[in-house]
Amino acid sequence: MIQEIGVYLNTDKKESMNLAPQCLAYLQKKGVATAVFKDQANLIPDIPKETSHYDYDDFFSIPKAILALGGDGTMLSVARHACFHSIPILGINLGKLGFLTEGEAAHWRATLSALCTGNYYFDRRTMLDCRHKDSTGVEHHDIALNDVFVRNSDLRMMRVKISIDGEELDNLRADGLIVATPTGSTAYSLSAGGPVVAPNADIHIVNPVCPHRLHDKAYIVPADSKLQLTFPEKDEQNGVLSVDGQKYIPIQKSDTITIEKSKFKTTFIRLEGSYFYEKLRKKMSTEIK
């Protein structure tokens, strides 16, 4: 049995705050110690007294697992913190699609019961290491589970030069460029015409968004490749670097972006009987309302 579970909320969702005390009480009744992020504790009504309150660093390092109450966006946010300590994550979907989550809000008791009785397995996912060197030579580091995306800061197309392991792959004009993991293949890259990739595939997707040339399609490259993105000096453009669609960093034409497989991985908790292709069929055939 997992000894301690941290419960993380999507504070923009009232359902998350209402479900949290029920999950905390249920886990404690099963003999599992519980914790919450200290900054979220006062948002939880009737929080059980036995619940520990941790600051940022302790919340993502001390519990043996994290229960995320939200949707895919919540899972992405938690993943980028929990990965540094190899803390596994289980999500209960309170959003729309919920492709990364494991349980649904209506069946939260069944989900937690399976967790407490050990009826689960670990699903480890590749992440991206993104290093952005700005015009002053300062390097900024980010990590992504789904994708890294660059685009122009206005509505114009941008020119991007792509090199892989020091060799030029392409020099293209497009609305933007996505570099996605297999996990991210079912996210923005899919909407941009990219392929669906099995999560255990050891590859990355390099996918132009609305390219100017008719033949431009997504590239599939080995995950151990080092990608470098540069922006030709002749184009007067300033752009934006997006990390998992949640963090946005301004970029200039003189900047360089390097992307490669991270040494860290996200670990999802999957319940027995839960499989990728079955979820793919169910989730991707359901209309989002």
VOKE-597383 format. One record per residue (C-alpha): residue number from 1; chain; x negated, y, z negated. Coordinates in Angstrom, 1 decimal. Example, Ala and Ser with C-alpha at 12.3 -4.5 7.8 and 13.67 -1.06 7.14 Angstrom:
REC_1_A_-12.3_-4.5_-7.8 .
REC_2_A_-13.7_-1.1_-7.1 .
end
This chain:
REC_1_A_0.0_0.0_0.0 .
REC_2_A_-1.2_3.5_0.8 .
REC_3_A_-2.0_5.1_-2.6 .
REC_4_A_-1.3_8.7_-1.9 .
REC_5_A_0.6_10.5_0.9 .
REC_6_A_0.6_14.2_1.7 .
REC_7_A_3.9_15.6_3.1 .
REC_8_A_3.4_18.5_5.6 .
REC_9_A_6.3_20.7_6.6 .
REC_10_A_7.2_22.7_9.7 .
REC_11_A_8.2_25.8_7.8 .
REC_12_A_10.2_27.1_10.8 .
REC_13_A_12.7_24.2_10.5 .
REC_14_A_15.2_24.3_7.6 .
REC_15_A_15.7_20.5_8.1 .
REC_16_A_12.0_20.0_7.2 .
REC_17_A_12.3_21.8_3.9 .
REC_18_A_15.5_19.9_3.1 .
REC_19_A_14.1_16.5_3.9 .
REC_20_A_10.8_17.0_2.1 .
REC_21_A_12.1_16.5_-1.5 .
REC_22_A_14.0_13.4_-0.5 .
REC_23_A_10.9_11.9_1.1 .
REC_24_A_8.7_12.8_-1.9 .
REC_25_A_11.2_11.3_-4.4 .
REC_26_A_11.5_8.1_-2.3 .
REC_27_A_7.8_7.6_-2.0 .
REC_28_A_7.3_8.2_-5.8 .
REC_29_A_10.0_5.6_-6.5 .
REC_30_A_8.1_3.1_-4.4 .
REC_31_A_5.0_3.8_-6.5 .
REC_32_A_3.2_6.0_-4.0 .
REC_33_A_1.5_9.2_-5.3 .
REC_34_A_2.5_12.3_-3.3 .
REC_35_A_1.1_15.7_-2.5 .
REC_36_A_2.1_18.9_-0.7 .
REC_37_A_0.2_21.8_0.8 .
REC_38_A_0.1_24.4_-1.9 .
REC_39_A_1.2_27.2_0.4 .
REC_40_A_4.3_25.2_1.3 .
REC_41_A_5.3_24.0_-2.2 .
REC_42_A_7.5_27.0_-3.0 .
REC_43_A_9.6_26.3_0.1 .
REC_44_A_10.6_22.9_-1.0 .
REC_45_A_13.8_22.8_-3.1 .
REC_46_A_13.9_20.5_-6.1 .
REC_47_A_10.4_19.3_-5.6 .
REC_48_A_9.6_16.3_-7.8 .
REC_49_A_7.4_17.3_-10.8 .
REC_50_A_5.0_14.5_-10.2 .
REC_51_A_4.0_16.0_-6.8 .
REC_52_A_0.4_17.3_-6.6 .
REC_53_A_-0.2_20.7_-5.0 .
REC_54_A_-3.4_20.9_-2.9 .
REC_55_A_-5.2_23.7_-1.2 .
REC_56_A_-6.1_23.5_2.5 .
REC_57_A_-9.3_21.5_2.2 .
REC_58_A_-8.0_19.0_-0.4 .
REC_59_A_-4.7_18.4_1.4 .
REC_60_A_-6.4_17.3_4.6 .
REC_61_A_-9.1_15.2_2.8 .
REC_62_A_-7.7_13.6_-0.5 .
REC_63_A_-4.4_11.9_0.5 .
REC_64_A_-4.8_8.5_2.3 .
REC_65_A_-2.2_9.5_4.9 .
REC_66_A_-0.1_12.5_5.9 .
REC_67_A_3.7_12.5_6.6 .
REC_68_A_4.5_15.3_9.0 .
REC_69_A_8.1_16.5_9.1 .
REC_70_A_8.6_18.2_12.4 .
REC_71_A_8.1_17.6_16.1 .
REC_72_A_5.3_17.2_18.5 .
REC_73_A_3.9_20.7_17.8 .
REC_74_A_3.7_19.9_14.1 .
REC_75_A_1.8_16.7_14.9 .
REC_76_A_-0.7_18.5_17.1 .
REC_77_A_-1.3_21.0_14.4 .
REC_78_A_-1.8_18.4_11.7 .
REC_79_A_-4.0_16.3_14.0 .
REC_80_A_-6.5_19.0_14.6 .
REC_81_A_-7.1_19.2_10.8 .
REC_82_A_-6.7_15.6_9.7 .
REC_83_A_-9.1_14.2_12.3 .
REC_84_A_-12.2_15.6_10.5 .
REC_85_A_-11.5_13.2_7.5 .
REC_86_A_-10.0_10.3_9.6 .
REC_87_A_-6.6_10.8_7.7 .
REC_88_A_-3.9_8.8_9.5 .
REC_89_A_-0.6_10.7_10.4 .
REC_90_A_3.0_9.5_10.6 .
REC_91_A_5.6_11.9_12.0 .
REC_92_A_9.3_12.1_11.4 .
REC_93_A_10.9_13.9_14.4 .
REC_94_A_12.8_17.0_13.6 .
REC_95_A_12.1_18.5_17.1 .
REC_96_A_13.4_17.8_20.6 .
REC_97_A_11.2_15.2_22.4 .
REC_98_A_9.2_13.8_19.5 .
REC_99_A_6.8_11.8_21.7 .
REC_100_A_4.0_11.8_19.2 .
REC_101_A_6.2_11.2_16.1 .
REC_102_A_7.2_7.7_15.0 .
REC_103_A_10.5_8.0_13.1 .
REC_104_A_13.7_9.9_13.6 .
REC_105_A_15.3_12.1_10.9 .
REC_106_A_18.4_10.0_10.7 .
REC_107_A_16.4_6.9_9.9 .
REC_108_A_13.7_8.4_7.6 .
REC_109_A_14.4_5.8_4.8 .
REC_110_A_13.7_2.9_7.2 .
REC_111_A_10.5_4.6_8.4 .
REC_112_A_9.2_5.1_4.9 .
REC_113_A_10.2_1.6_3.8 .
REC_114_A_8.1_0.2_6.7 .
REC_115_A_5.2_2.4_5.6 .
REC_116_A_5.4_1.3_2.0 .
REC_117_A_5.6_-2.4_2.8 .
REC_118_A_2.7_-2.3_5.2 .
REC_119_A_4.6_-2.9_8.4 .
REC_120_A_2.5_-0.6_10.5 .
REC_121_A_-0.7_-0.4_12.6 .
REC_122_A_-3.2_2.4_13.5 .
REC_123_A_-3.2_4.0_16.9 .
REC_124_A_-6.4_6.0_17.5 .
REC_125_A_-6.5_8.7_20.1 .
REC_126_A_-9.3_10.5_21.9 .
REC_127_A_-9.7_14.2_21.4 .
REC_128_A_-11.5_17.0_23.3 .
REC_129_A_-14.4_19.1_22.1 .
REC_130_A_-14.2_22.6_23.6 .
REC_131_A_-17.0_25.1_23.4 .
REC_132_A_-16.5_28.6_24.6 .
REC_133_A_-19.6_30.8_25.1 .
REC_134_A_-18.6_34.4_25.5 .
REC_135_A_-20.4_37.3_27.2 .
REC_136_A_-22.5_38.0_24.0 .
REC_137_A_-23.8_34.4_23.9 .
REC_138_A_-21.8_33.5_20.9 .
REC_139_A_-20.3_30.0_21.0 .
REC_140_A_-16.8_29.2_19.7 .
REC_141_A_-15.8_25.7_18.9 .
REC_142_A_-12.3_24.1_19.1 .
REC_143_A_-10.9_20.7_19.1 .
REC_144_A_-7.7_19.5_21.0 .
REC_145_A_-5.6_16.3_21.0 .
REC_146_A_-3.5_17.1_24.1 .
REC_147_A_-5.3_19.5_26.4 .
REC_148_A_-7.4_22.6_27.1 .
REC_149_A_-5.9_25.0_29.6 .
REC_150_A_-7.3_28.1_31.3 .
REC_151_A_-5.3_30.7_33.2 .
REC_152_A_-5.5_34.3_34.2 .
REC_153_A_-4.2_36.8_31.7 .
REC_154_A_-1.8_38.3_34.3 .
REC_155_A_0.2_36.6_37.1 .
REC_156_A_-2.6_36.5_39.6 .
REC_157_A_-4.3_33.2_40.6 .
REC_158_A_-7.8_32.6_39.2 .
REC_159_A_-10.9_31.1_40.6 .
REC_160_A_-12.5_28.3_38.6 .
REC_161_A_-15.7_26.5_39.3 .
REC_162_A_-15.7_23.0_37.8 .
REC_163_A_-19.0_21.0_37.2 .
REC_164_A_-19.3_17.5_35.8 .
REC_165_A_-22.6_16.4_34.3 .
REC_166_A_-24.3_19.3_36.1 .
REC_167_A_-22.8_18.4_39.5 .
REC_168_A_-20.2_20.7_41.1 .
REC_169_A_-16.9_19.0_41.4 .
REC_170_A_-14.8_21.9_42.9 .
REC_171_A_-14.4_25.6_43.2 .
REC_172_A_-10.7_26.3_43.4 .
REC_173_A_-8.1_29.0_43.2 .
REC_174_A_-5.0_28.2_41.2 .
REC_175_A_-2.7_29.5_38.6 .
REC_176_A_-4.8_27.6_36.0 .
REC_177_A_-6.6_24.4_35.2 .
REC_178_A_-5.7_21.7_32.6 .
REC_179_A_-8.2_19.3_31.1 .
REC_180_A_-6.1_16.6_29.3 .
REC_181_A_-6.7_13.5_27.3 .
REC_182_A_-4.6_10.4_27.9 .
REC_183_A_-2.4_11.6_25.0 .
REC_184_A_-2.0_14.9_26.8 .
REC_185_A_-1.1_13.2_30.1 .
REC_186_A_2.6_13.2_29.0 .
REC_187_A_2.5_16.8_28.1 .
REC_188_A_1.8_19.9_30.2 .
REC_189_A_-0.3_17.9_32.7 .
REC_190_A_2.6_15.8_33.6 .
REC_191_A_4.8_18.8_34.2 .
REC_192_A_2.0_20.1_36.5 .
REC_193_A_2.2_16.9_38.6 .
REC_194_A_-0.5_14.9_36.8 .
REC_195_A_-0.4_11.1_36.2 .
REC_196_A_0.8_9.3_33.1 .
REC_197_A_-2.2_7.6_31.5 .
REC_198_A_-2.1_4.8_28.9 .
REC_199_A_-3.4_6.2_25.6 .
REC_200_A_-6.2_3.7_25.3 .
REC_201_A_-7.7_4.6_28.7 .
REC_202_A_-11.2_6.1_28.4 .
REC_203_A_-10.7_8.9_30.8 .
REC_204_A_-9.9_12.6_31.1 .
REC_205_A_-7.6_14.4_33.6 .
REC_206_A_-8.7_17.5_35.4 .
REC_207_A_-5.5_19.0_36.8 .
REC_208_A_-5.2_22.3_38.8 .
REC_209_A_-1.9_24.1_38.2 .
REC_210_A_-0.3_25.3_41.4 .
REC_211_A_-3.5_25.3_43.5 .
REC_212_A_-3.8_27.3_46.6 .
REC_213_A_-5.1_24.5_48.8 .
REC_214_A_-2.6_21.9_49.9 .
REC_215_A_-4.8_18.9_49.1 .
REC_216_A_-5.8_19.9_45.5 .
REC_217_A_-4.7_17.1_43.1 .
REC_218_A_-5.7_16.0_39.7 .
REC_219_A_-9.1_14.3_39.2 .
REC_220_A_-9.6_11.4_36.9 .
REC_221_A_-13.1_11.4_35.3 .
REC_222_A_-14.8_9.2_32.7 .
REC_223_A_-14.3_10.4_29.1 .
REC_224_A_-18.0_10.5_28.5 .
REC_225_A_-18.4_13.2_31.2 .
REC_226_A_-19.3_16.8_30.3 .
REC_227_A_-17.2_19.3_32.1 .
REC_228_A_-18.2_22.9_32.5 .
REC_229_A_-15.9_25.7_33.7 .
REC_230_A_-17.2_29.0_35.0 .
REC_231_A_-15.5_31.9_36.6 .
REC_232_A_-17.2_33.5_39.7 .
REC_233_A_-18.4_37.0_39.2 .
REC_234_A_-16.8_38.4_42.3 .
REC_235_A_-13.4_37.9_40.9 .
REC_236_A_-12.3_40.8_38.7 .
REC_237_A_-10.3_38.7_36.2 .
REC_238_A_-9.9_38.1_32.5 .
REC_239_A_-8.2_35.0_31.4 .
REC_240_A_-6.9_33.0_28.4 .
REC_241_A_-8.1_29.7_27.0 .
REC_242_A_-5.3_27.6_25.4 .
REC_243_A_-6.0_24.8_22.9 .
REC_244_A_-3.1_22.3_22.7 .
REC_245_A_-0.8_25.2_23.6 .
REC_246_A_-1.1_26.6_20.1 .
REC_247_A_-4.3_28.6_20.0 .
REC_248_A_-5.1_31.2_22.6 .
REC_249_A_-8.5_32.8_23.1 .
REC_250_A_-9.2_35.6_25.5 .
REC_251_A_-11.9_34.8_28.1 .
REC_252_A_-13.9_37.0_30.5 .
REC_253_A_-15.3_36.3_34.0 .
REC_254_A_-18.8_35.9_32.5 .
REC_255_A_-17.8_33.3_29.9 .
REC_256_A_-18.6_29.5_30.1 .
REC_257_A_-16.4_26.7_28.8 .
REC_258_A_-17.8_23.3_28.1 .
REC_259_A_-15.4_20.3_27.5 .
REC_260_A_-16.3_16.8_26.5 .
REC_261_A_-15.0_13.9_24.4 .
REC_262_A_-15.0_14.7_20.7 .
REC_263_A_-16.7_12.4_18.1 .
REC_264_A_-13.5_12.8_16.1 .
REC_265_A_-10.2_10.9_16.8 .
REC_266_A_-6.6_11.3_15.8 .
REC_267_A_-5.2_8.3_14.0 .
REC_268_A_-1.4_7.8_14.2 .
REC_269_A_0.5_5.4_12.1 .
REC_270_A_2.8_3.2_14.3 .
REC_271_A_5.4_0.9_12.9 .
REC_272_A_5.4_-2.7_13.9 .
REC_273_A_7.5_-3.2_17.0 .
REC_274_A_6.7_0.3_18.3 .
REC_275_A_4.9_0.4_21.6 .
REC_276_A_3.8_3.1_24.1 .
REC_277_A_5.6_2.0_27.3 .
REC_278_A_8.9_1.4_25.5 .
REC_279_A_8.7_4.9_24.0 .
REC_280_A_7.7_6.3_27.4 .
REC_281_A_10.8_4.8_29.0 .
REC_282_A_13.1_6.0_26.3 .
REC_283_A_11.7_9.5_25.7 .
REC_284_A_11.0_10.4_29.3 .
REC_285_A_14.4_9.3_30.5 .
REC_286_A_16.3_11.4_27.9 .
REC_287_A_17.4_14.9_28.9 .
REC_288_A_16.2_17.5_26.5 .
REC_289_A_19.2_19.7_25.3 .
end
